[in-house]
């Protein structure tokens, strides 16, 4: 499966401007044989707490409508982030749409980033989320989730690929890269991390750090389409092959963990 990671320089709370960037990026990869394109957290707004302006109702979402049309137009799976209204606040979501325009997955971020006050505006998710993308079962996570390994142990019981979309600042890049490698190694999965670039309205700087790590912890080689657009090829069958040769999960002591956690 060929995957493209698109590290947008997100315009602050500018959905139309970011839609134009998405359209331009998808046009650039049109003849590359890509099956799946993935965008950063809160794709069309950046990581904002302005839920009154930026959140949408799922039943009449202009953002979902936009990405659905793009998925069908380019015959591609699309994964993107957005803000949806909840009963009390809003939710930070990762949505995946099929090439036929079907919503395959709608993950709500389980761990709002309290350090930045995200928990004051966003309700936490309570469910794992996974779906088939092309030939692989994929699990989903968003940004700060990356710091909580239990989530990924649960997903990797069945998933061969796990995704994390983020707005992860440059000053914590070492954490990002280290945690992605760790999650790939300890769960023996392909781990995909998609981050933004540029500077946001709060002055936080971001640099290109989107990456794919294989079950052994090695970086999957990338093919640059443009500086912020990278292609990767993933062979999900390698997960079973590697797990069979090095069966780490067989030694997990789940019942003990339940007692001590």
N, C-alpha and C positions, 0 to 999 in steps of 0.2 A: 504494500500500500504506500502510495506517495502522498506525503503530508506537507502542507505549506504553513509556516508560522509567520504571521504578519505583525510586526512590531510597530504599531502605529505611533506617530507623534500626535497624541490625542489633543484636539482643540477643546478648550475648557467649556463644558456644558453647551457645545455647539453641535447638535445632532446633524443638521444639514451639512455642515462642513466636514464632519467625520464620515457621513455617508458618501460624500464625494471621494474621500480617501479610500474607503472600502471599495467603491466601484472601480477606481483607478487600479488598485492592487489586484482585484480579480481579473481585470482585463489583461494585466501583465502576465498572469499565469494561465491564461486561457488555453494555450496549446502545449502545455507542459505535461499533460497526463496526470495531473493532480486529482486525487480522490476527495481530499478533505482539507479545508482551510480553517485555521483557528486564529482568533483575535484576542486581544487583552481584556482584562476585567473592565466592566462598565464601558464597553467599546465606544459608544457614541457620546459619552459625557465626560470621561475621566472619573477618578475616584472622588466623588463629591458627596457632601452631606445635604445638599439642597434637594431633598426629596419632593418638596412641593412643586418645584419646577420640573424635575427630571423623571419622576416616577410615572409609570403608565399602568393602565388596566390591561390585564392579559387578554380580555375579551375583545378589546379594540385597540391593540397596540400598534402604533405606526412603525415602531422599530422592528417588531416581529414581522409585520407585513413587508417591510423593506427587505429584510434578510431572506424571507421566504421567496420573494421574487428573484433575488440574486441567486439563491440555491437552484431554483428551477432553470433560470436563464443559463447558468454555467454548468448545470448537471453535476453538482458537487455537494458534498456534505459541508455544512457550515456550523461552527461553534463560536458563540459570541457571548459577551456579558451585557447585562442591562439591569435597570432598577424597576421592580414591579411594586405596585401598591399592595399592602396587606391590610388586615382589618384594623390594626392599631398604628402601624408605622409604614415601613416598606421592607422589601427584601432584596438582597444582592444575589442575582441569578446568573447561571450559566445555562444557555439554551443551545440545543443541537437540532438542526433541521436537515432532513433528508433531501436528496436530489429531486424528489417528487413534491417537495414542499410540506412534508409532514413533520410536526414537532415530535422528535424522538425522545428527548430528555429535557427536563427542566429542573436543574439542581439549585437549591437554595443554600447559600453559604452557611455552614454549621457554626463557624467560629468568627463572629464579627470582631473586628480589630479594636478592642477597647482602649488600647494605647492612644489611638487617634479619635476616640469617641464614636466609632461606628456603631457600637451597641446602643447608643442613645437614639439612633435614627432607624436602625435596621433590626428587624426580628431575626433570630437565628433559625436556621433550618434544623429539622429533626430526623431527616431520612437520608440514607445513602442513595446515590443515583448512578445508574449505568445503562448502557444501551449498545446494540451492535452498530458499529460504523464500518462499512465495507465488510471485511472478513474477521474483524476483531471485536471482542467484548471490551468496552471502554468504560472506565470509572472517572468521575469528575470531582474536582475540588477548586477552590478559589483562594488565591493569595495566602493569607494568614493560616488557613487550614494546613498549610505545608508543615507547620511546626508541631502538629499533633499526630504522632505516628500510628495511633490506634485506628484512626480512620482508614489508613492505607492498608493495614493488615486485613481489615474487614473487606475492603474492595478487592484486594488481590486474591481472596479466596476463589474468585471466579474470573476476575478481569486480567487480561494480558497487557493492557495499555491503560495508563492513568494520566490524566491531564490536569494541569494547574494553570489557570489564567490569572494574571496579576497586574497590579500597579506597584511594583517592588522597587524602592528607591536605590539609587546608585550607592549610597553610603552603607547599605546593608547587602551589597551584591555578594560578598563572600558567603553570607548566610544562605542566600538563594541558591548559589551553585552547590554548596556543601549539602544542603538539605535535599535537593533534587537527586544528587548522586546517592545519598544515603537511602532515600525512599526507593530508588530503582534497585539498589543492591539488596536491601533487607527484604523487599517484597518480590524480587526476581521478576520485574516487569520492565517494559519500555515506559519510561516516564518522560512526559512532554511538559515543558514549562514555557509559557508564552507571556512575555513582559512587554511593556510599552517603552518608548524612548521620549526624549525631550524634557521639558520643564512644565510643571503644572501651576495652577493659579496660586498655590500655597508656597511656591518657590522650591519645591522638591525636584531634584534632578533625577533623571532615569537614563540608563544607557542600554544599548542592545545586549541582551543576555538571554534571549530565547534559545532553547536548546532541547535536544533529545538525548537521553541516556539509556543505554541498553541494560538488560538484566545483570550483566557483569560489572556495570558501573563505568563502561567506556562511552565516550561521546560518539554519537552517530554522526558521520560526516555530513556536512551541509553543502548544498549547491546554491550559490547566491543568484537570485533573480535581480535584486536591487539591494542596496545596503541594508534595508530593513525588512526584506522579504527573502526567506530561506526555505529551500526544499529539502526534505529528508525522506528516505525510503525505510520503511519498517516492515520486517518479516515477522509477523506475530507467532509463526510456528516455532521460532527460535526459543520462545518462552518455555514451551513444553519440553523442548530438547534440553535446554539448560537446567530446568528444574529436575528433570530425570537424572541428569549427570551429577547434580549437586543438590540433593533433596533437603534443603534447610528447613522447610516448613514442617517436615515430619517430626522435627525435634522441638517444636513449640509446645509449651506446657500451659495450655489455655485454661485449664481448671485452676491451676495455681495462680495464674495471673488474675483470675476473677476474685480470688481470696485476698490478694495483696494490693490490688489497685483500688 
